[in-house]
Amino acid sequence: MLTNYVYKLRPNPTQELKMSNWVNMLRSHYNWCLNDRITQYSQQFIQGNYCDIRMQSEACPLTSCVSKNGATGEPWKMSKTDKDGKVKNPRRNPGDIQITALPELKAARPWFGGIDSTVLQQNVKRLDIAYKNFFDGRGFPKFKNRSNFTSFTFVMGVKTQGSKIYLPKLGWMRFHNSRLIPNGFTIKACAVRKRQNGWYVSVRIEDKSVPDYMTKPLKDVVKVIGCDMGITKLVYLSDGTQIENPKFSTTKKAKRTLRIRQRRVSRKAKGSKNRKKAAKRLGLFHQKISDKRQAYQWKVANKIVSRDVDAIALEDLNISGMMRRCRVKVDEKTSRFLKNGQSRKTGLNRSISDASWGELILKIEYLAAKQGKVVIKVNPKYSSQECRNCGHKDKSNRDGEKFICTECGYHEHADIGAAKTIRDRALNLVRGDSAKPGISA
């Protein structure tokens, strides 16, 4: 079984300065590797065939690289052979090439030699994961800056002793041992991350003798509870329970504090120490809101998962699509921009971001897996507009939190009714999956 524990580090000034320098160098290395891959792709697959000056003949980018100075310039170098003399992996992928080029990087820039080798290798693999996500349908990897690159990873040489942890090339470092590592678990890797109030370490531990969490099969599911995410209330349950939404960052007091602290940052001279101090105060307030939200979401997730049910039905939400900007409207005659409702939608987007439905769903899935319960995601389309009595679907059925069917007059709470509809749709999926072949559920 694999699991992660997070601790707060207590580095001395020398270690803290060293880790900050590591983050800066690793960010520069990550951006260089990304630029190298983009340049190599442009030269090989966009520019087409070229003339090799040394060979004085036309060369193909698929067999001979254009650029020999980049880390991805020698795809055929250091090919391995098996016992029969056949070449294994004749063409290396960019990640392997850039990892192989790390000694050359250290020779050209000696200050990179102070970073642990496994940390540099994981930095390249981090870029590989970004490319894998891109090919899976997500966005193309972006260049990193100080705000979105704040961590590095160790995979070897980490050990703990009491309230001290040993990190290669950083030495022994104190940390707040708030949660003891169970006996039998070994450290597989750890990620060091910088936050506004200090440094944190996430330790990944494993014990192969402990089995992984087993999820109950769908055919054994009998009781299901439906959950409908909301803004006024955070979650509506199909049993009639309504869970409050504290709105940590969208309350009047929080918005005023954020506005004041942001204004103080903008009024300071760029690059000054006072501006950095004001930015740190702003960041600490954002972190305080985030910590409160995280703690409350764990409490809510425990409250939902601990109920006497076999499965939890959740909405399959496209949150990024819900927060997308409105389409631009242009007057055909005057070519002027028309009102498209974006100013009103901005407030809704802030409320959705503050509710953080995606993080709450992840926590529910994690706790449900630990307790062997099933999480079923269903399509929430028309769940709050469909009449549970006659099945009539109409946008006018719902008026705020009230639901009154325009066809049969059935009325109930709109969001609780939506939670019940989600529960019923999940039950239909369960019955359909558990039905015998040839029999429709």
N, C-alpha and C positions, 0 to 999 in steps of 0.2 A: 504494500500500500504506500502511496505517495501522498504527502501533505506538506503544507508550508506554515512556518511560524515566523512572525514579524517581531523584531525587537528594535529598540532605539539605542543607537551607539553613543559612546562617550569618548570620542577621540581627543587626544591632546592637540595643542595648536599645530605641531609639526605634521601630524597625521592628517589633520583637517585641511591644511594647506596642500599637502600632497594629493589628497583625494580630489580637491578642486582642480588642481593642475591636470590630473588624470582625465577628469571629465572634459576639460577643454581640449586636450590632445585627442581624446577618443572621438569627440565630435568633429574635429578637423579631419581625422582619419576616415570617419564614416562618410563625410561629404566628399572627400577625395576619391574614395572607392566608388561612390555613386556616380560622380562625374566621369570617372574612368570608364565605367560600364556604358554610360550614355554616349560618350565619345566613340568608344569602340564599336557600339552598335551602329552609330551613324556612319562610320567609315566602312564597316564591313557590309552592311545590308541595305544602305540607302544610296551610297555613292556608286556601288556596282564594281565591275572589273576595273583594274588599274594596271599601270605599267611598273614593273619592278626594275629599278635602275641597275641593281647588281646583276640580275639575270638578263636584263635587256629584252624582256618578253612580257606578254600580258599575263597577269595573275588573277586568280579568282579569290575573292574574300573568304569563301568557305574553306579553302585549303591553305591560304597564306594570309596572315594578318597585315593590315595596312600599317598600323602603328606598332613600333617595336619598343617604345619608351614606356608604355603603360603597363600596369600589372597584369592586364588581360591580353598582352601582346604575344604570348607564346603558348598557344593552346595545346601544341603537340610535344612540349618539352617534358622530360622525366616520365615517360610512359612506362608502365610496369608490365612485365611478362610473366606468364605462368610457367609450370614445369615443362610443358610441351613447346615452349618458345613462342606461343601466341601472345600477341599484344592485348593486354587487358585495359579497358577504359582508354582507348586511343586518344580521345579528345576530352580534355578536362573541362569542367564547368567553371564559370568565373569565380565562384567562391573558393574552390580549391586552388585556382591560380593565384588569387590575391592572398590566401593564407600562405602559400609557398613563397610568395614575394616578401613576407614580413622580415626575414633576415636582411634583405636588401634595404628595406625601409629603415631598420635600426642602424645599418652601416652608414646610410646617407644622412640620417637625422638621429644622432646618438641619444637625444633626450627621450626618444621612444623606448630606449633600452631600460629605462626605469619602471616601465609598466610590465606587469606579469604577462607572460606569453599567452596564457589561456584567456586572459581578458581581451587581448588584441584579436585572438581567433574568434571569440564569441562576438566581438564587434562586427566582424565580417559576416558571421552567421546571422546576426541581427538583420543585416541588409538582405541576406538570402531569404529570410522569413518575409521581409517586406515585398520582395519580388514574387514570392509564392502567393502572398495575399493578392497581389495585383493580377496574377494569372487566374486566381480563383474568382475574379470579378470585382475586386476592391480597387481603390485608387492607386495611382502610380506612386512609387516612393518619392518622398520629398526631402529636400535638404533640411538639416536640423539647425536649430538655433539654441540659445541658452535656455529658453523657456520650455522646450519640448525634448531636450536631451539632458537628462540629469542622473543617469544610472550607468552601472557597469556590472558585469557578472563574472564570478569565479566558478570554476567547475572542478578544481583540484586543489589539494593542500589546505583546505579549511578545516579547522578543528576548534573545539570548545573545551574550556576547563573552568568550571564554576561560573563566575560572572565575567569571564574573559573569552574572547574569540580571536583566533589567529587567522589573519588574512595575508597571503603571500605578498612579500615586498612592502607590506604595511606594518607587519609585526603584530604583537599582542595588543588588543584593544578592549577596553572595558565596555560593557553594555548592560542595559537594564534587563536582568534575567527574570522577566515577568511571567514566564511560562516555561516550566522545565521540559526538556526533551525526554520523551518516554524511553525506558530501557529497551534496547534491541534496535532502535532506529539509528541509522547512519546518515551522515550529511552527504548529499549528492552534489549540491550546488548552492550558491547563495548570490543574491543580487543586492548591491549597495545602492541606495537611492538618496538623493539630497532633497529635503523639503524645507519649508520656510523656517521651521523651528529646530532644524538639525538634520543629522544623518540617521538613516534607518537601514536595517539589513533584513532581507527576507530569506530565511533558511529553508531549503527544500530537503526533507528527510524521508527516508524509505526504510521499510521493514518488510522483506519478502515473505516472512512467515505469517504476516497478518493479511488475510484475504481482502480484496477490494470490496466495496459496497455492492451488494446485489440488489437490483431493482426488481420489484414484483412484476411478473408477466401480465400482459393486458387481459388475458383470459381469466385471471383471478381478481380483476377489479370489480368491485360491487358498489362501493360508495364513492361518489365524486362530489367535490365542492367547486363551484365556479367563482372566478374572480374577475371583476371589472375594474380597470384602472380609471381614476378620475382626477379632477383638479380640486373641486370643492372638498371632497373627501378623497383620501389617497387610494383606498381600495373598498369596493363594495362586494360583499360575499353573498352567495346564493341563499344562505340561511338567514339573511336579513341584517347581518352585522355590518356596521359602517366604521371604518378605521380613519381616524382624523389625519389631516394633512397639515403639519405645523408650518409649512411654507417658510423655511429657514432663511431664504435669500430674497423673498418677495414681500415680506412684511414691511410696513411703513417705517419702522425703526431701522431695519436692516438696509433698506434702500437708501435711507437718509445717510446712514453711516458710510455705505459704499460710495455715495455721491461725494461726501465731504472728503474722504480719504483719497479718492481718485482726483479730486480737484487740487488737493495739496500736492500730489505728485506732479500734475501737469504744470503747476505754477513754479516749480523749482527749476533751476538751470540744468540743462542736460549735461550729464557727466559729473555733476557735483555730488559730494557726499550727502548733502541734505536730501537730494532727490533719491539716492539709494536708501536712506533711512525711511523716507516716506513710502517708497515702494515696498520696503520690507514690512512696514506696518499694514499696508494694504494686503500684502500677501498673507500675513498672519491672520487677518480677519477672514479672508477667503478660506484658509485652511481650517479655521474654527468652524465655519459654516459646513465645510465638507465633513469634518469629523462628527459633528452633530447629526448630519444627515445619515452618515454611515451607521452610527450607533442606533439611530431610530429605525433604519431599514432592517438591521439584524433583529431588532425586537419585533417588528411587524412580521418578518419572514418566519420567525419562530412561532409567533402566534397563529399564523396560517397553517404551517406544516404540522404543528402539534395536535391538530384536530383529528378526531377519530374517523379518518377517511382513508381510502386506498389510493386515490389519485387526486391531483389538483389540476383543474382546467384553467388555462391562461389564454389571454388574447395574443394572437400572432401579429404584433404591431410593427408597422414600418415607421419607426419613430423619426428617422432622418427625413423621410418623405413628408411626415406631418409637419416638420419644422422648416420645410423648404420655403423659400421666398415665393411670393405671389408672382404670377406672370405679368409682364409689363403690358399696359394698355396704351395704345397710341391713337389719337384722332386722325382719321384718314384724310380729312380736309386740311387741317392746320398743322398736322404732324406734332402736335403737342402731347405731352404725357398726361394721361387721365388717371384719376384715383382708382387704385386697384385693391384697396383694403389692407395694404401692407402695414400701415401704422397701427391699425387695430390688431393685426395678427402678431405684431412684435410682442405685445403683452402676453398673448397666449403662448408664444414660443418660450418666453421667459418662465412662465408657469410650468410648462412641460419639462423644461430643463431643470427647474427646481425640484419637481416631483421625482425626476430620475427613475422613470419606470424601468428602463433597461437594466440598471444596476439592481433594482429590487427583484426583477425576474431572475437574474443570475443567482442572487442569494436564495431565492425560493427553490430553484433547481438544485443548488448545492445541498441545502438542508434536506430536501426531499430525497436526494440520492443517499444521504447518510442514514436516513430512516427507512430506506427500501421502498419509498413511495414513487408513484409514476407522475410525471408532469406531462400533460397533454396540451398542445397548443392548437387552437382552433381559429378559423377565420371569423373575425368579429363583425363582418359586414352586415349592416342592418340589424344588429343585435338589440339596439335600443329603439328601433323603429318598428320592429315586428311585434304584432299582437300575439300574446301567448294563448289567447282564447280562440281566435278565429284565423290567425296566421296572416292577417292583412298587414301589408307593408306600406307605410306612407310617412313622409317627412313631417307632415302636420300632426302625426300622432303624438309627437313629443313636444312639450312646452317647458323648457328648463328641466327641472327634476320631476315634473309631472308627466304621466303617460295616460292619455285618454284616447282609446281607439275611435276613429271617426266612422268605423263601420258597425261595430257592435256595442260600443260604449264601455268596454272593459277598461278599468283604471287601476294603476298601482304606481309605485316609485319607479321611475324610468331606469335608473342605474341598477337597482336591485333586480328588476325584471331582466335587464341585459345580462346580469350575472347568472340568473337562472337559465336564460337561453344558451349561454356559453356552456353551462353544465350539461344541458340536454344534448347539445351538439357533440360534446365529448363522449357522453354515454352512447350516442349513435355510432361514433367512431369505434368505441370499444366493442359494441355488439356486432358491428360489421367485421372487425378484425377477428373476433372469436367465433364467428359463425362458421358452420361447416361448408365445404365447397359445394357450390350449386344452390345454396339456400341464401336468399337475401334477407338481411336483418331488418 
